[in-house]
């Protein structure tokens, strides 16, 4: 005889037509043998406040229509245990009262919590990889030595750094590297690459490159990325120091100080302003640097005594202050929320302190974004048991992605090019995602600002 598995309810409540509990039965998975405390009590009194309205709707639907929809509530048991239960209520004849049949969702809730934790871990790992990639990019672009990346399969140029472009004229990517060498130099160069592939390293070889066929020593290393491999070629000129390859005159420190986007000031040990840049003058609504020299920095702080003392005392103790939140009050009465970072200037005599004051008014409203995300996740949680896990995961990922797209557009004032850079996307990918989530129209007004 064939046996058919029937799903048994985890909890069954026998109610009268008013919703008062007459009796209750639990499965073996719920350790609640004592139910006397429930008899005669309204069902709505045994759930949390959020679920009272849902219980009332299930009772009303069961009385009027014979059966109610499935709704999730947090059930409180006499022992104090609280479990997420999904109920449906059914009318039993005309005078038989109601039956509320519930399923324990604790396992599903735990699974969803682990899923969200795994997604957060994946996001943290993604940003770590982005940080590593950013550091690699900074080193690659800032290197004084010419660096060339070659695809290992066909020795085509993948990428060159600015030093290689200036010294060798390697601008287009995708072309072959071997034709850049003299015929007699190609075989030694290829042998070096074979040795690098087999042993991991090889002695450098001499080649002649560039429009003037200058002599260069080339050493190679192998890099694996995804499913492909690439050679990193580092070139050192014979008889020319590498630092002389970049003949760009660096800007003076005075120019960097004056044109910095954040407010900067140099004060003495007592807090008197010695120098200030344009951004500081704009933040404090003062006219010229000469008009504020010698004035105490506390003059523009919302709490002059406390903030001034906190900054100087922490610098005296620790030598540095980071991200001290306060308010700057301008000469014309406007106020701005700022963060102050300061440190002693080594070797200054008399002792001087450098301050960076950052206006955080335009900072991305993270708490607001988090509130929206929490509300969205809460709505999706109510769908547990009604939708497959695959759909729940897809909807959760879509909600998070949509919120971060909106946040990036807010942060960049609608500049989609800047938003794509913030998110680590290409412009084409950003446009595709905006279209997918219906955000394209909201950013159309800022299209003329895309750079």
ABEGO torsion letter per residue (X at the ends): XBBBBBBBBABBBBBBAAGBBABBBBBAABBBABAAAABGBBAAAABBAAAAAAAAAAAAAAAAAGBBBBBBBBBBBAAGBBBBBBBBBBBBEAAAEBBBBBBBAAAAAAAAAAAAAAAAAAAAAAAAAAAAAAAAAAAAAABABBBBBBBAAAGBBABBBAAAAAAAGBABBGBBAAAABBAAAAAAAAAAAAAAAAAGBBBBBBBBBEAAGBBBBBBBBBBBBEABBBBBBBBBBBGBBAAAABABBBBBAAAAAAABABBBBBBBAAGBBABBBAAAAAAAGBABAAAABGBBAAAABABAAAAAAAAAAAAAAAGBBBGBBBBBBBAAGBBBBBBBBBBBBBGBOBBBBBBBBBBAAABBBAAAAAAAAAAAAAAAAAABGABBAAAAAAAAAAAAAAAAAAAAAAAAGGBAAAAAAAAGBBAAAAAAAAAAAGAAAAAAAAAAABX
